[in-house]
């Protein structure tokens, strides 16, 4: 098959370059076609000096009047020149780029594009790119793709490789005919792939993305609905006669359950004592008490001799659940085993855990995806819970449930989803919603501030640390990028360390770190060894740190509301007053409508509904918005209308031709098999 050809079959790709691509999950021609840009650059209009803004990516047109100077220092070569835009002089600085001296000629006009800084009473452009006026104007006509990279792999090389591979895009089976495309409002698959990589206009990009979003939603709904159509109601063979320990524990809780917790617990017990096995989804805002409900639900099963499993998305979160359940075991004098199985569990400990499972006695089993490994065997698994369920795919949840004889399924999510969308996403699954928070929780105090108020923000962080509390700072980027504006976590950590000195211990967390490094950093923060944790959005689903009272989100205007709310939920988990500071890094004089929403409400469901209203067609540029259900491009808030269309189309296909043998549906079968066969290995 064409799409599974190796990258080395393409011109200019040797083994060394192939290994660099493999680091970003690209192994085949099919992979590179679906390795879509993480964002796009629309080169800005050329600016006059009176409109300059510090820290902005800026294009300046002017003349070089004296030759570029190359200076050698101990650490690196530096090239310096002066650009005159009218009567304003702008210093040009390049690092390790001595060749620019030969590229720029005296008394000629150029456009320089780079990050504009105002330092020492003068304007500077760092590491600017050089264009002729006509060349720059030509660039402005198109959106420029920016890809996720690794060291040694340039954006230019990725772009060049994709240009070669585009001729193979027609190998992807097209399962929609022209009439269906028109009805659905989407373009062809090959047109979509080219438009995603090299869109000439925003309209072309939007049309291309709509097709990819439709495909993602359709594959999800088709698989879900096809599996469900094959399922028959399963009789509930579990017996729950023993409830003494459960009720005694319930009575001895050190706090009263909220109305929401009581209602959901009632619904769960009705499920467990019902005639058929069921699946239930629990939606509850961060801090609403879902973990306690999970424990009580598991205890109801464990007391009757059954095994129960809860699967967390990260090892750190799994360990935290383990410590919490051990504390409950001791507090309530429970005679049942509590075990934890993760990827780092030693072989000897794994054998001990398997011995416990072989006994067939009641047990609390906490873990990560390690629970779905073939070697893990359960004796009487009656309840499976997935925490932050959108972090797991449908297949993963099914794999662990298949390890038992039709166990009850309980999935939990802190992502607030409007009920209209939840009913589409979760189909026939029962949905419970908790909107209230425990009485001891104080509402988070919110503030929207500008970057110019940074010293004030840092002063507040310092005061909170002195009071014995901790804080998060969220940045949109891992490292500074020439193609993206926004704070980078790496640079921000350095700035805080310089500002705070030895007063404050500053940690760093981002997605490019190895899993062990990430786990170690989160554990250090949870233990209190780190005062301020600078992180990217990988902390969105993290450990419970009640001592963290401040969340600062830099460039908050670049995030979707749902994600902002998820991030805010990392604080406000203890008894102390907590705060969330949204830093508006835009140049707009007025606060955006989104940040006004965040500053005025802590209600996740209100925020989610407002998010649906405020999303616009350009919002998919830049930061990934919600990440719900592990979709790569699709966003359940922004793309709610397309999600409904894809769900209906999946129903139509299953009703008309469930076996996928007629007309275009035979191509659909080939298309679905292509994805299932892991030809696209990065999926």
C-alpha positions as CSV (number, residue, x, y, z in Angstrom):
1,X,0.0,0.0,0.0
2,X,1.2,3.5,-0.9
3,X,0.4,5.0,2.5
4,X,2.6,2.6,4.5
5,X,5.7,3.4,2.5
6,X,8.7,4.5,4.6
7,X,9.7,8.1,4.6
8,X,13.1,7.1,3.2
9,X,11.2,6.4,-0.1
10,X,10.8,10.2,-0.4
11,X,13.6,12.3,-2.0
12,X,16.1,13.8,0.5
13,X,15.0,11.6,3.5
14,X,17.9,9.4,4.8
15,X,18.0,7.2,7.8
16,X,19.2,10.1,10.1
17,X,16.3,12.4,9.1
18,X,13.9,9.4,9.3
19,X,14.8,8.9,13.0
20,X,14.1,12.6,13.6
21,X,10.6,12.2,12.2
22,X,10.1,9.1,14.3
23,X,10.7,11.3,17.4
24,X,7.5,13.2,16.5
25,X,5.5,10.0,15.8
26,X,5.9,10.1,12.0
27,X,7.0,6.7,10.5
28,X,5.2,6.4,7.1
29,X,3.9,8.5,4.2
30,X,0.4,8.2,5.7
31,X,1.7,9.6,9.0
32,X,3.3,12.6,7.4
33,X,0.1,13.4,5.6
34,X,-1.9,13.5,8.8
35,X,0.9,15.3,10.8
36,X,-1.1,18.5,10.6
37,X,0.3,21.9,11.7
38,X,0.0,22.9,15.3
39,X,-0.8,26.4,14.3
40,X,-0.4,28.8,11.4
41,X,1.3,32.2,11.0
42,X,-0.4,35.0,9.2
43,X,2.4,37.4,8.6
44,X,1.4,40.9,9.9
45,X,1.2,44.1,8.0
46,X,4.4,46.2,8.1
47,X,4.3,48.6,11.1
48,X,5.4,52.2,11.4
49,X,7.5,53.0,14.5
50,X,4.7,55.0,16.2
51,X,2.7,51.7,16.3
52,X,5.4,49.6,17.8
53,X,4.5,47.3,20.8
54,X,7.1,45.6,23.0
55,X,7.2,41.8,22.8
56,X,5.2,41.6,19.5
57,X,6.2,39.7,16.4
58,X,6.6,42.7,14.0
59,X,7.5,43.4,10.4
60,X,9.5,46.6,9.8
61,X,10.4,48.1,6.4
62,X,13.5,50.2,6.1
63,X,17.1,50.6,5.0
64,X,20.5,49.5,6.2
65,X,23.0,52.4,6.0
66,X,26.1,50.7,7.4
67,X,27.5,47.1,7.1
68,X,26.4,44.4,9.5
69,X,29.1,43.8,12.2
70,X,30.1,40.4,13.3
71,X,31.4,40.1,16.9
72,X,32.9,37.1,18.6
73,X,32.3,36.5,22.3
74,X,33.3,33.6,24.5
75,X,30.0,31.9,24.2
76,X,28.8,32.7,20.6
77,X,29.1,34.9,17.5
78,X,26.8,37.9,17.4
79,X,25.8,40.0,14.3
80,X,24.6,43.5,14.9
81,X,23.2,46.1,12.5
82,X,20.9,49.1,12.5
83,X,17.8,49.5,10.5
84,X,16.3,52.9,9.8
85,X,12.5,53.1,9.4
86,X,12.2,56.7,8.5
87,X,14.1,58.5,11.2
88,X,13.8,55.7,13.8
89,X,16.8,53.4,14.3
90,X,16.1,49.8,15.3
91,X,19.0,47.6,16.4
92,X,19.1,44.2,14.6
93,X,20.6,41.3,16.5
94,X,21.4,37.8,15.2
95,X,23.0,35.0,17.3
96,X,25.3,32.4,15.6
97,X,24.4,33.8,12.2
98,X,27.5,35.4,10.7
99,X,26.2,34.7,7.2
100,X,23.6,37.5,7.5
101,X,26.4,40.0,6.8
102,X,26.5,38.8,3.2
103,X,22.7,38.7,2.8
104,X,22.1,42.4,3.7
105,X,23.5,45.1,1.5
106,X,24.1,48.8,2.4
107,X,21.6,51.4,1.1
108,X,19.1,48.7,0.1
109,X,15.5,48.4,1.5
110,X,14.4,45.2,3.3
111,X,11.6,43.9,5.4
112,X,12.8,42.5,8.8
113,X,10.4,40.2,10.7
114,X,11.0,39.2,14.3
115,X,10.3,39.8,18.0
116,X,10.3,43.5,18.8
117,X,11.8,44.5,22.2
118,X,12.2,47.8,23.9
119,X,15.3,47.7,26.1
120,X,17.8,50.3,27.3
121,X,15.7,53.1,25.8
122,X,15.8,51.8,22.2
123,X,14.0,49.3,20.0
124,X,15.5,46.0,19.0
125,X,14.6,43.1,16.6
126,X,16.0,39.8,17.7
127,X,16.9,37.1,15.2
128,X,14.8,38.7,12.5
129,X,14.1,37.1,9.1
130,X,15.1,39.1,6.0
131,X,12.8,39.6,3.0
132,X,12.5,41.8,0.0
133,X,9.4,43.9,0.0
134,X,7.7,41.9,-2.8
135,X,8.8,38.6,-1.2
136,X,7.2,39.6,2.1
137,X,3.9,40.8,0.5
138,X,3.7,37.4,-1.3
139,X,4.2,35.6,2.1
140,X,1.3,37.7,3.5
141,X,-1.1,36.3,1.0
142,X,-0.9,32.8,2.5
143,X,-1.1,31.2,5.9
144,X,2.2,29.6,6.9
145,X,2.1,26.2,8.6
146,X,4.0,25.7,11.8
147,X,4.6,22.0,12.8
148,X,5.6,20.4,16.1
149,X,9.3,19.8,15.9
150,X,12.2,18.1,17.7
151,X,15.9,19.2,17.8
152,X,17.4,18.9,14.4
153,X,14.1,18.9,12.6
154,X,13.3,22.3,11.0
155,X,9.9,23.6,10.0
156,X,11.2,24.0,6.4
157,X,12.2,20.4,6.2
158,X,8.8,19.2,7.4
159,X,7.1,21.5,4.9
160,X,9.3,20.2,2.1
161,X,8.7,16.6,3.0
162,X,4.9,17.1,3.1
163,X,4.9,18.8,-0.3
164,X,6.4,15.6,-1.7
165,X,4.0,13.3,0.1
166,X,0.9,15.2,-1.0
167,X,0.7,13.3,-4.3
168,X,-0.2,10.2,-2.3
169,X,-3.2,11.8,-0.6
170,X,-5.5,10.3,-3.3
171,X,-4.6,6.9,-2.0
172,X,-6.9,7.5,1.0
173,X,-10.3,5.9,0.2
174,X,-13.0,8.6,-0.4
175,X,-16.2,7.3,1.3
176,X,-18.4,10.3,0.5
177,X,-19.9,11.1,-2.9
178,X,-20.3,14.6,-4.3
179,X,-23.9,14.8,-3.2
180,X,-23.1,13.8,0.4
181,X,-20.2,16.2,0.6
182,X,-22.5,19.0,-0.5
183,X,-25.2,17.9,2.1
184,X,-22.6,17.7,4.9
185,X,-20.8,20.9,3.9
186,X,-17.4,19.3,3.6
187,X,-14.7,19.0,0.9
188,X,-13.0,15.8,-0.4
189,X,-10.4,14.0,1.7
190,X,-7.5,14.8,-0.6
191,X,-8.6,18.5,-0.9
192,X,-8.8,18.6,2.9
193,X,-5.3,17.2,3.5
194,X,-3.8,19.7,1.1
195,X,-5.8,22.6,2.6
196,X,-4.7,21.6,6.1
197,X,-1.1,21.8,5.2
198,X,-1.0,24.7,2.7
199,X,-4.1,26.8,3.0
200,X,-4.1,29.8,0.7
201,X,-6.8,31.6,2.7
202,X,-8.6,31.3,6.1
203,X,-11.7,30.1,4.2
204,X,-9.7,27.2,2.6
205,X,-8.3,26.2,6.0
206,X,-11.7,26.3,7.6
207,X,-13.2,24.1,4.9
208,X,-10.3,21.7,5.1
209,X,-10.5,21.4,8.8
210,X,-14.2,20.9,8.7
211,X,-13.7,17.7,6.7
212,X,-11.0,16.4,9.2
213,X,-13.3,17.2,12.1
214,X,-16.2,15.5,10.5
215,X,-14.0,12.4,9.9
216,X,-12.8,12.3,13.5
217,X,-16.3,12.6,14.9
218,X,-17.7,10.1,12.4
219,X,-15.1,7.4,13.1
220,X,-15.8,7.9,16.8
221,X,-19.6,7.7,16.5
222,X,-19.6,4.9,14.0
223,X,-17.4,2.7,16.2
224,X,-19.4,3.5,19.3
225,X,-22.8,3.0,17.7
226,X,-21.7,-0.2,15.8
227,X,-20.4,-1.7,19.0
228,X,-23.6,-0.7,20.9
229,X,-25.8,-2.2,18.2
230,X,-24.2,-5.6,18.7
231,X,-24.6,-5.5,22.4
232,X,-27.6,-7.0,24.1
233,X,-28.9,-6.3,27.6
234,X,-26.9,-8.3,30.1
235,X,-28.6,-9.7,33.1
236,X,-27.2,-8.6,36.4
237,X,-25.8,-11.7,38.1
238,X,-24.0,-9.9,40.9
239,X,-25.4,-10.2,44.4
240,X,-25.1,-7.4,46.9
241,X,-26.6,-8.8,50.1
242,X,-23.9,-7.5,52.5
243,X,-24.2,-3.8,53.2
244,X,-23.2,-3.4,56.9
245,X,-19.7,-2.2,56.3
246,X,-20.9,0.2,53.6
247,X,-23.5,1.8,55.7
248,X,-21.3,2.0,58.8
249,X,-18.6,3.8,56.7
250,X,-21.2,6.1,55.2
251,X,-22.4,7.1,58.7
252,X,-18.8,7.7,60.0
253,X,-17.7,10.0,57.2
254,X,-16.1,13.1,58.7
255,X,-18.3,15.3,56.6
256,X,-21.8,15.3,55.1
257,X,-22.2,14.4,51.5
258,X,-23.5,17.2,49.3
259,X,-27.0,17.0,47.8
260,X,-25.4,16.1,44.5
261,X,-23.3,13.3,45.9
262,X,-26.3,11.9,47.7
263,X,-28.4,11.9,44.6
264,X,-25.6,10.3,42.4
265,X,-24.9,7.6,45.1
266,X,-28.7,6.8,45.2
267,X,-28.6,6.4,41.4
268,X,-25.5,4.2,41.5
269,X,-27.1,1.8,44.1
270,X,-30.2,1.6,42.0
271,X,-28.0,0.6,39.1
272,X,-26.1,-2.1,41.1
273,X,-29.3,-3.6,42.4
274,X,-31.1,-3.4,39.0
275,X,-31.9,-6.3,36.7
276,X,-29.4,-5.5,34.0
277,X,-25.7,-4.3,33.8
278,X,-25.5,-0.6,33.1
279,X,-23.0,2.1,32.3
280,X,-23.1,5.5,34.0
281,X,-21.2,8.8,33.4
282,X,-20.7,11.1,36.3
283,X,-20.0,14.7,35.4
284,X,-18.8,16.9,38.3
285,X,-16.8,20.0,38.5
286,X,-13.3,19.9,39.9
287,X,-13.6,19.4,43.7
288,X,-17.2,18.2,43.6
289,X,-16.3,14.9,45.4
290,X,-16.2,12.3,42.6
291,X,-13.3,10.4,44.3
292,X,-15.4,9.9,47.4
293,X,-18.3,8.6,45.3
294,X,-15.9,6.2,43.5
295,X,-14.6,4.9,46.8
296,X,-18.1,4.3,48.2
297,X,-19.3,2.6,45.0
298,X,-16.3,0.3,45.0
299,X,-16.8,-0.4,48.7
300,X,-20.4,-1.6,48.0
301,X,-18.9,-4.2,45.6
302,X,-15.8,-5.1,47.6
303,X,-17.8,-5.9,50.8
304,X,-19.6,-8.6,48.8
305,X,-16.4,-10.2,47.7
306,X,-15.9,-8.6,44.3
307,X,-12.9,-6.9,42.8
308,X,-13.2,-3.3,41.7
309,X,-10.8,-1.3,39.5
310,X,-10.3,2.4,39.0
311,X,-8.0,3.5,36.2
312,X,-6.4,7.0,36.3
313,X,-4.8,8.7,33.3
314,X,-1.4,9.3,35.0
315,X,0.8,7.4,37.4
316,X,0.9,10.4,39.7
317,X,-2.9,10.5,39.9
318,X,-3.1,6.8,40.4
319,X,-0.6,6.9,43.3
320,X,-2.6,9.7,44.8
321,X,-5.8,7.6,44.6
322,X,-3.9,4.8,46.2
323,X,-2.7,6.9,49.1
324,X,-6.3,8.2,49.6
325,X,-7.8,4.8,49.6
326,X,-5.2,3.5,52.0
327,X,-6.1,6.3,54.3
328,X,-9.8,5.4,54.0
329,X,-9.0,1.7,54.8
330,X,-7.2,2.7,58.0
331,X,-9.7,5.4,59.0
332,X,-12.8,3.1,58.6
333,X,-11.0,-0.1,59.7
334,X,-11.7,-1.9,56.4
335,X,-10.4,-5.5,56.1
336,X,-10.0,-5.3,52.3
337,X,-6.8,-5.2,50.1
338,X,-5.9,-2.0,48.4
339,X,-3.3,-2.3,45.6
340,X,-1.8,-0.1,43.0
341,X,-0.5,-1.2,39.6
342,X,1.3,1.2,37.3
343,X,4.0,1.0,34.6
344,X,6.7,1.5,37.2
345,X,5.5,-1.3,39.5
346,X,8.3,-3.8,40.1
347,X,8.0,-7.4,38.9
348,X,8.0,-8.7,42.5
349,X,5.2,-6.4,43.4
350,X,3.3,-7.3,40.3
351,X,3.4,-11.0,41.4
352,X,2.2,-10.1,44.8
353,X,-0.7,-8.1,43.3
354,X,-1.6,-11.0,41.0
355,X,-1.6,-13.4,44.0
356,X,-4.1,-11.1,45.7
357,X,-6.3,-11.1,42.6
358,X,-6.1,-14.9,42.3
359,X,-7.8,-15.2,45.8
360,X,-11.0,-13.9,44.4
361,X,-11.7,-11.8,47.5
362,X,-13.0,-8.2,47.6
363,X,-10.2,-5.7,46.7
364,X,-9.7,-2.1,45.6
365,X,-7.4,-2.1,42.6
366,X,-6.0,1.3,41.5
367,X,-3.8,1.8,38.4
368,X,-3.1,3.3,35.1
369,X,-3.2,1.7,31.6
370,X,-1.0,-1.1,33.2
371,X,-4.3,-2.6,34.3
372,X,-5.3,-3.5,30.8
373,X,-2.1,-5.5,30.1
374,X,-2.8,-9.1,29.1
375,X,-0.9,-10.5,32.1
376,X,-3.2,-8.9,34.6
377,X,-6.0,-11.3,35.4
378,X,-9.1,-10.7,37.6
379,X,-11.1,-13.4,39.4
380,X,-14.5,-11.6,40.0
381,X,-14.3,-8.0,38.6
382,X,-17.7,-6.4,39.0
383,X,-17.0,-2.6,38.7
384,X,-14.7,-0.7,36.4
385,X,-14.2,3.1,36.9
386,X,-12.2,5.3,34.6
387,X,-11.2,8.7,36.1
388,X,-10.9,11.7,33.8
389,X,-12.4,9.3,31.2
390,X,-11.7,11.5,28.1
391,X,-8.0,10.6,28.5
392,X,-8.8,7.0,27.6
393,X,-10.0,5.8,24.2
394,X,-13.1,3.6,23.7
395,X,-10.9,0.6,23.1
396,X,-9.0,1.1,26.3
397,X,-12.1,1.2,28.4
398,X,-13.5,-1.8,26.6
399,X,-10.3,-3.8,27.1
400,X,-10.4,-3.4,30.9
401,X,-14.1,-4.1,31.1
402,X,-13.6,-7.3,29.1
403,X,-11.3,-8.6,31.9
404,X,-14.4,-9.1,34.0
405,X,-17.7,-10.9,33.2
406,X,-19.7,-7.9,32.1
407,X,-18.8,-5.6,35.0
408,X,-20.6,-2.3,35.7
409,X,-18.9,0.7,34.0
410,X,-18.6,4.0,35.7
411,X,-16.8,6.9,34.0
412,X,-16.0,10.2,35.6
413,X,-15.1,13.6,34.2
414,X,-14.4,17.0,35.5
415,X,-14.9,18.5,32.1
416,X,-18.2,20.4,32.2
417,X,-20.2,19.5,29.0
418,X,-23.6,21.0,28.3
419,X,-26.2,18.3,28.6
420,X,-27.2,18.6,24.9
421,X,-23.7,17.6,23.9
422,X,-23.3,15.0,26.6
423,X,-26.3,13.1,25.3
424,X,-24.8,12.9,21.9
425,X,-21.3,12.0,23.1
426,X,-22.3,9.3,25.5
427,X,-25.3,7.9,23.7
428,X,-27.2,5.4,25.8
429,X,-25.0,5.8,28.8
430,X,-26.8,7.1,31.9
431,X,-25.6,10.6,32.8
432,X,-25.4,12.0,36.3
433,X,-24.4,15.6,37.0
434,X,-23.1,17.2,40.2
435,X,-23.1,20.9,40.4
436,X,-22.5,21.7,44.1
437,X,-19.2,21.7,46.0
438,X,-18.4,20.6,49.6
439,X,-19.4,23.2,52.2
440,X,-15.8,23.8,53.4
441,X,-14.6,25.0,50.0
442,X,-14.3,28.7,49.6
443,X,-15.1,30.1,46.1
444,X,-12.0,30.9,44.1
445,X,-11.4,34.7,43.7
446,X,-10.7,35.6,40.1
447,X,-8.8,38.5,38.5
448,X,-8.0,39.5,34.9
449,X,-4.7,41.5,34.7
450,X,-2.4,42.7,31.9
451,X,1.3,41.8,31.4
452,X,2.4,45.2,32.5
453,X,1.1,44.3,36.0
454,X,3.5,41.3,36.2
455,X,5.6,42.7,39.1
456,X,2.4,43.0,41.1
457,X,1.4,39.4,40.3
458,X,4.9,38.2,41.3
459,X,4.7,40.1,44.5
460,X,1.4,38.3,45.3
461,X,3.0,34.9,44.5
462,X,5.9,35.8,46.9
463,X,3.4,36.7,49.7
464,X,1.4,33.5,49.3
465,X,4.6,31.4,49.5
466,X,5.7,33.3,52.6
467,X,2.3,32.3,54.1
468,X,3.2,28.6,53.4
469,X,1.1,28.2,50.3
470,X,2.1,27.1,46.7
471,X,1.2,28.3,43.2
472,X,1.0,27.3,39.6
473,X,2.0,29.4,36.6
474,X,0.7,28.2,33.3
475,X,2.4,29.1,30.0
476,X,1.1,28.3,26.5
477,X,4.5,27.3,25.1
478,X,7.3,25.0,26.2
479,X,10.0,27.1,24.6
480,X,10.1,30.5,22.9
481,X,9.3,30.2,19.2
482,X,10.0,32.5,16.3
483,X,6.5,31.7,14.9
484,X,4.4,32.0,18.0
485,X,3.8,34.8,20.4
486,X,3.2,33.9,24.0
487,X,5.1,33.1,27.2
488,X,7.3,29.9,27.2
489,X,7.5,27.8,30.4
490,X,11.3,27.4,30.1
491,X,11.9,31.2,29.9
492,X,9.3,32.0,32.5
493,X,10.9,29.7,35.0
494,X,14.3,31.5,34.5
495,X,12.6,34.9,35.0
496,X,11.0,33.8,38.2
497,X,14.2,32.3,39.6
498,X,16.0,35.5,38.8
499,X,13.3,37.6,40.5
500,X,12.7,35.4,43.6
501,X,16.3,34.2,44.1
502,X,16.6,31.7,47.0
503,X,13.3,32.9,48.6
504,X,11.1,30.7,46.4
505,X,11.8,27.2,44.9
506,X,10.6,27.2,41.3
507,X,9.9,24.0,39.4
508,X,9.3,23.3,35.7
509,X,6.8,20.9,34.0
510,X,6.1,20.4,30.3
511,X,5.1,17.7,27.8
512,X,8.6,17.3,26.3
513,X,9.9,16.0,29.6
514,X,10.2,12.2,30.0
515,X,7.4,10.5,32.0
516,X,9.7,9.8,35.0
517,X,10.8,13.5,35.1
518,X,7.2,14.7,34.9
519,X,6.1,12.3,37.7
520,X,9.1,13.3,39.9
521,X,8.3,17.0,39.5
522,X,4.6,16.5,40.3
523,X,5.4,14.5,43.3
524,X,7.9,17.2,44.5
525,X,5.2,19.8,44.1
526,X,2.6,17.6,45.9
527,X,5.0,17.1,48.8
528,X,5.7,20.8,49.1
529,X,9.3,20.7,48.0
530,X,8.5,23.1,45.1
531,X,6.8,26.4,45.9
532,X,5.8,27.6,42.4
533,X,5.3,25.2,39.5
534,X,5.7,26.7,36.0
535,X,4.0,24.4,33.6
536,X,2.3,24.0,30.3
537,X,-1.3,22.6,30.1
538,X,0.0,19.1,30.9
539,X,-1.0,20.0,34.5
540,X,-4.6,20.3,33.5
541,X,-5.3,16.8,34.8
542,X,-3.0,16.5,37.7
543,X,-2.7,15.6,41.4
544,X,-4.7,17.1,44.2
545,X,-2.5,19.7,46.0
546,X,-4.8,21.3,48.6
547,X,-1.9,23.6,49.6
548,X,-1.8,25.3,46.1
549,X,-3.8,28.5,46.4
550,X,-2.8,30.5,43.3
551,X,-3.2,29.8,39.6
552,X,-1.6,32.3,37.2
553,X,-2.5,31.7,33.5
554,X,-0.3,33.6,31.1
555,X,-1.7,34.6,27.7
556,X,-5.1,33.5,29.0
557,X,-6.8,35.1,25.9
558,X,-5.3,32.3,23.8
559,X,-7.1,29.4,25.6
560,X,-10.7,28.2,25.3
561,X,-13.0,28.7,28.3
562,X,-13.3,25.0,29.0
563,X,-9.6,24.6,29.3
564,X,-9.2,27.8,31.4
565,X,-11.8,26.3,33.8
566,X,-10.0,23.0,34.0
567,X,-6.8,24.8,34.8
568,X,-8.4,26.9,37.4
569,X,-9.6,23.7,39.0
570,X,-6.1,22.9,40.2
571,X,-6.5,25.4,43.0
572,X,-9.3,25.8,45.5
573,X,-9.0,22.2,46.7
574,X,-8.2,23.0,50.3
575,X,-9.7,25.1,53.2
576,X,-7.6,28.2,52.4
577,X,-8.8,31.0,50.1
578,X,-7.6,30.5,46.6
579,X,-7.1,32.8,43.6
580,X,-6.9,32.6,39.8
581,X,-5.2,35.3,37.8
582,X,-5.9,35.4,34.1
583,X,-3.1,37.4,32.4
584,X,-4.4,39.0,29.2
585,X,-1.4,39.2,26.9
586,X,-3.3,40.7,23.9
587,X,-2.9,44.3,22.8
588,X,-6.6,44.9,23.0
589,X,-7.5,47.8,25.3
590,X,-10.7,46.2,26.5
591,X,-11.0,42.8,28.3
592,X,-12.2,40.0,26.0
593,X,-15.7,38.6,26.5
594,X,-14.2,35.2,27.4
595,X,-12.0,36.5,30.2
596,X,-15.0,38.5,31.5
597,X,-16.8,35.2,31.8
598,X,-13.9,33.6,33.6
599,X,-13.5,36.5,35.9
600,X,-17.2,36.5,36.9
601,X,-18.1,32.8,37.4
602,X,-16.6,29.6,38.9
603,X,-19.6,27.5,37.6
604,X,-18.1,25.1,35.0
605,X,-21.5,24.4,33.3
606,X,-22.2,28.2,32.9
607,X,-18.6,28.5,31.5
608,X,-19.2,25.6,29.1
609,X,-22.5,27.1,27.8
610,X,-20.9,30.5,27.3
611,X,-18.0,28.8,25.5
612,X,-20.5,27.4,23.0
613,X,-21.8,31.0,22.4
614,X,-18.4,32.7,22.1
615,X,-16.5,30.3,19.8
616,X,-15.7,31.7,16.4
617,X,-14.3,30.2,13.2
618,X,-10.7,31.4,13.9
619,X,-10.5,29.9,17.4
620,X,-8.9,26.7,16.2
621,X,-5.7,28.4,15.4
622,X,-3.0,28.0,18.0
623,X,-3.7,26.3,21.3
624,X,-5.6,23.0,21.3
625,X,-8.9,23.9,22.9
626,X,-10.6,21.2,25.0
627,X,-8.9,17.9,24.3
628,X,-12.1,16.1,25.2
629,X,-12.5,12.5,24.2
630,X,-8.9,12.5,22.9
631,X,-9.8,14.0,19.6
632,X,-6.8,15.3,17.7
633,X,-8.4,18.2,15.9
634,X,-12.1,18.2,16.7
635,X,-13.4,20.3,19.6
636,X,-16.7,19.4,21.2
637,X,-17.5,23.0,22.0
638,X,-16.4,24.8,18.9
639,X,-17.4,22.0,16.6
640,X,-20.7,21.1,18.3
641,X,-22.8,21.5,15.1
642,X,-20.4,19.3,13.1
643,X,-20.5,16.7,15.9
644,X,-24.3,16.5,15.6
645,X,-24.0,16.1,11.8
646,X,-21.4,13.3,12.1
647,X,-23.5,11.5,14.7
648,X,-26.6,11.6,12.5
649,X,-24.6,10.4,9.5
650,X,-23.2,7.4,11.5
651,X,-26.9,6.5,12.3
652,X,-27.8,6.8,8.7
653,X,-24.9,4.5,7.5
654,X,-25.7,1.9,10.1
655,X,-29.4,1.9,9.2
656,X,-28.9,1.8,5.4
657,X,-25.9,-0.6,5.1
658,X,-24.6,-2.0,8.4
659,X,-22.4,-4.5,6.6
660,X,-20.7,-1.7,4.5
661,X,-21.0,-3.5,1.1
662,X,-23.0,-1.2,-1.1
663,X,-22.0,1.9,-3.1
664,X,-19.5,4.2,-1.4
665,X,-20.0,2.3,1.8
666,X,-17.5,-0.3,0.6
667,X,-15.0,2.5,0.4
668,X,-16.0,3.4,3.9
669,X,-15.1,-0.1,5.0
670,X,-11.7,0.2,3.4
671,X,-11.2,3.7,5.0
672,X,-12.1,2.4,8.5
673,X,-9.8,-0.6,8.1
674,X,-7.0,1.8,7.1
675,X,-7.3,3.6,10.4
676,X,-7.7,0.3,12.4
677,X,-4.6,-1.2,10.7
678,X,-2.4,1.4,12.3
679,X,-1.1,2.5,8.9
680,X,-1.3,6.0,10.4
681,X,0.9,5.0,13.4
682,X,0.7,8.4,15.1
683,X,-3.0,7.9,15.6
